Amino acid sequence: MHQKPEQLYLDLMKKTLSFTLWPEPPLPITTFYIRSPVKRFLVSAISKVLDKRKLLLVQKRDFSQSQRIEGRVWPVYADTMIGLKRLDNLQYCVETVLREGVEGHLIETGAWRGGACIFMRAVLAAYGIANRKVFVADSFEGLPKPDDRKYPADKGDKHHIHTYLAVSKEDVENNFRKYGLLDDQVVFLKGWFKDTLPNAPIEKLSILRLDGDMYGSTMESLEYLYPKLSNGGFCIIDDYALRGCQMAVDDYRSKHQINSEMKEIDWTGRYWRKE
């Protein structure tokens, strides 16, 4: 079946951003936090010696194609870890609001390497849309330490120890740039959500994509941004499989009597359309 150029472009963007065109490479063993102090010291020492010889200590990983498509992998080279199913959903949501003229900009809260935001900008570019912006909201320092006094559901959360999740604003900008998509339609909101989202220069949203993992990050995104989501716009949840995120979504929907049907994307993705 003949595909239009914009569809071919967006299909290639999804496969490139998710790195599903290539095998998943071995993972540098220093990527993730090692709990044991002894092991951490040994790995660090060995890695420094190998680095001088331009060698790298890696761990081989075997993932199925299904795991990669569903975004069950913390990848080495991919610019997004959300997988093809959630990228397909994002394309559907953005194309729908464009086709139906739902007013508002697009935002992701929790961008990592920027892949989902890059893809949203790519959709706008594919259809020649120049009057909508993509907001990239992130600390660019990883996740915050849990504030379990304010958000008891986050007690014991360990996301903040993973330096792998901390990607600098400069690196994300470079990722946009390498796809030719860094321009004035991309707006960065750098800082913790509690500081940046209340005064974000946004009047209306058509796409609200939440990828904050924790209760606090999810709740803050909903409290500050959901009221700005236009009727007919989409609220997309990336981390519903995580207890804190799920509780925040359910609490917010219950408190504000949101009865819009929440639909499943994959094992962790959910979305609904604001009525």
Buried (B, 14 or more C-beta within 10 A) or exposed (E): EEEEEBEEBBBEBBBBBBBBEEEBEEBBBBBBEBEEEEEEEEBEEBBEEEEEEEEEBBEEEEEEEEBBBBBBBBBBEBBBBBBBBBBBBBBEBBBBBBEEEBBBBBBBBBBBBBBBBBBBBBBBBBEEBEEBBBBBBBBBBBBBEBBBEEBEBBEEBEBBBBEBBBBEBEEBBEBBEEBEBBEEBBBBBBBBBBEBBEEBEBEEBBBBBBBBBBBBBBBBBBBBBBEBBBEBBBBBBBBBBBBBBBBBBEBBBEEEEBEEEBEEBBEBBBBBBBE
